[in-house]
Structure formats: structure tokens, C-alpha cells
């Protein structure tokens, strides 16, 4: 953060973009790397020609509203390349403290091969989506190989699994089905921590065996670690374990106070989250091997290919193209470039924004691909989610909106029942970041 005498404060968010705040009019502006480099070269104040340069290059709220609405309209003309979550059902062999949807052994309903085939056929007609298979535990399905095969024969798919059911034979079958990646939950570098968080004795040993079996057959393997007060001191050991197991990637996410963890006393404070992310960043810099170390929401995966496609369009000026990557409505483009289809064919939005309240249709009622796209993009809930940050109810007056990018809409929905609610974990964390910088 840097202050200039003209009443301007600017903040470099990353190597590509930053934020300018005009303190007198209390306005926020997005700025690209060119503007940031220009401002970083100024030691004191700005003259009139400097102000003119800024006005030509930065985006205010009105500019962003107009640009984002244009982006949405152009996006609808493109083949769908975003994320579709496939919720195969809530049956699971573990009872994890952090389970967002309270999955467990009592649930019997699950996705059938017939529904899977119907879903895969329709999705293939709207584009080339990235498929993420979730649950529950997908590998507990009676016909798991047929369900997964319906998608893997057409799309690049990632499976979210607890790893305990991945025997050598299962791993070989997943390889045969051409599964692109498997993300395995591992919440401790020792049985004590992992088994406590997963709610079942011996889960750690079975999970480690499952990870080894995936690595042995050459499937891209990701360890997903959910961090709480119980295991925050094991981050370094988890990274060492990931290196030892020879997995491709390890991703850290904070335990959220939703689902089975609602009201839990092991959720990280904003200060602990801040310290956690600093630790991960330090370990990332120190790690010189092939292991990829990341942090973020467990379900927020994939590239936003639609934005890359817009760069090729002649509908946008050169100035607008500089900001296509950064202007947004939420951190993940839910309701724009990601949706969910549940085990019974119900269409919702993501693993958190799901249920009868946000059901927008059922795959069995869709006649063709045009009808599916119309439903995805033009239902009332998507319309709310497609509003730019400056028009989102929780964001428009927030001084942190361009730092958090809207946060996790799913977190806000689970807590309040509204899709345009604030993600308070992100807000509290960013408040901690700003405070630490000011110190």
C-alpha cells in the first residue's frame, strides 16, 4: 500500500492488477500493471498530466458495470467450457467434521448410470465442460464405474474422494476410464489428527494406501488438506508427506463453519488464517521440487477459459481487454461459468449453493442443448449472480470488494440463504491483511 499527496492510495494485489482509492471522493478503481508501475515510480504527488493518464487507463464502478454486462452477453455466445459439478449422492463411509453437506452412511439415494448417461449426452452438446465428480463418496456408488465412465469418455474429469476405497484394482479401473485427476482428502500427517477430523478409526492408513495406488498407476493426484485448530501445526509435515508420497499437488483450505462444522470451536480465527496462508506461501517459496502447493477453496478448480476467449473478440476495446481477467461478480464465476447437477438430475449451482431453494430445473425435463443453456444463464438466480461486484448487494458499499473479488458466494448462501450475501471469512481475513500492512 502506498499513499500519494493527492489523496490517492494504491495497492498492488498481484503482479497483474491493483486497486486505487481516491480518498476525497471515497471511490475505488481497478488498475492494471501499467498503471501500477507508473504509480510506483512516483515518489510524492501527481500533476495534471499524471491524473489525465490515470483517467484514461483505470476503471471506475460504472466502467466495470458496463464492461461486465458486455462480457456476460458475449460469454453466452461461446461453447460452454466451465465447470459442472456432478453430485453423485450423499452416501459416505466416513463422518468428517468438516463435511459441508452432512454426508454419511444413512443415505441411500445415488446417481444411476441412466441419469449419468443423460447428463453427459446433454453436456456434450453445449460445449466441453470440465467435470468434477463429488459426493458423498463417489466410489461408494453401486455402479460407480459406469457413472464415472459416462463422463470420462467424453470429458476431462476430476474425482473428489476420501481415498479409503481406492484399492489397486480401483486405481487401475480409474486409469482405464481415463480419469484425469483424483483429489484425495488428507487432513493430518499422522493417524491421530486425520482420523479425528474424518470421524473413523484407521481412515488415515486406508487413505495413504489409496494415494499410493493412484500414484502407482500414474493418475494425477492431489492431496486436499482442510486446516483447523487441530492440524494447523502440521502444514509443514503434510507438505513433507506429499513429497514423500510423490503426489502432483497439495492444496490447503480452511475449515468452514458450515454443515457438520457449524458452530465448531476448531475453526481458524482470521488471525490464524492469515498466519496459515503466510506459512503456505513461505513453504511454496522454499519447495524446489515438482510438488505444486496451493491454497483456496476446496471446490474452486479450473481455468476460466471463457475470459480467454473474449480477448479474441473485436467487441472490446484495448483498454477493456486489459480488465477482462479482473472484472467479476464473485471469486469463481458461479452462475456464469459453473453449475451443479445432482444425483437425481436437479440442476443447481455448486456444492454449497444447492438444494430445493435454488433448484432451477431437472435434467430429465430438458429437451435439447438450447433449452439447457437458456435455463443455466437466464434463470432469476443466475441473473443475480451475474451482477458485477459494484451491483452485488453484499459488495457494492464494501471497501474490500476488489481485494476479495466477491469471495465465496456459497459460504454466504449457506449462512444466510441468499446468493448475494457476504463471505465473512474472506472479509475478516482481508481486514486482518489490511490491518497488518498498516502496522
Secondary structure, DSSP 8 states (H G I E B T S, - for coil): -EEETTTEEEEE-SSSEEEEEETTTTEEEEEEHHHHHHHHT-SS---HHHHHHHHHH-B-HHHHHHHHHHHHHHHTTS-B-SEEEEE--SB-S---TT-TT--BTT------HHHHHHHHHHHHHHB--EEEEESS-GGGSTTHHHHHHHHHTTS-EEEEE-STT--HHHHHHHHHTT--EEEEE---SSHHHHHHHHTSTTHHHHHHHHHHHHHHHT-EEEEEEEE-TTTGGGHHHHHHHHHHHT-SEEEEEE--SSGGGTT-TTS--HHHHHHHHHHHHHHHHH--SS-EEEES-TT--S--HHHHHHTT-TTS-HHHHHHTTT--SSSS-BTTTEEEE-TTSEEESSSSS-SGGG--EEGGG--SHHHHHHHHHHSHHHHHHTS-GGGSTTTTT-TTHHHHTT--HHHHHHHHS-TT---HHHHHHHHHHHHHHH-
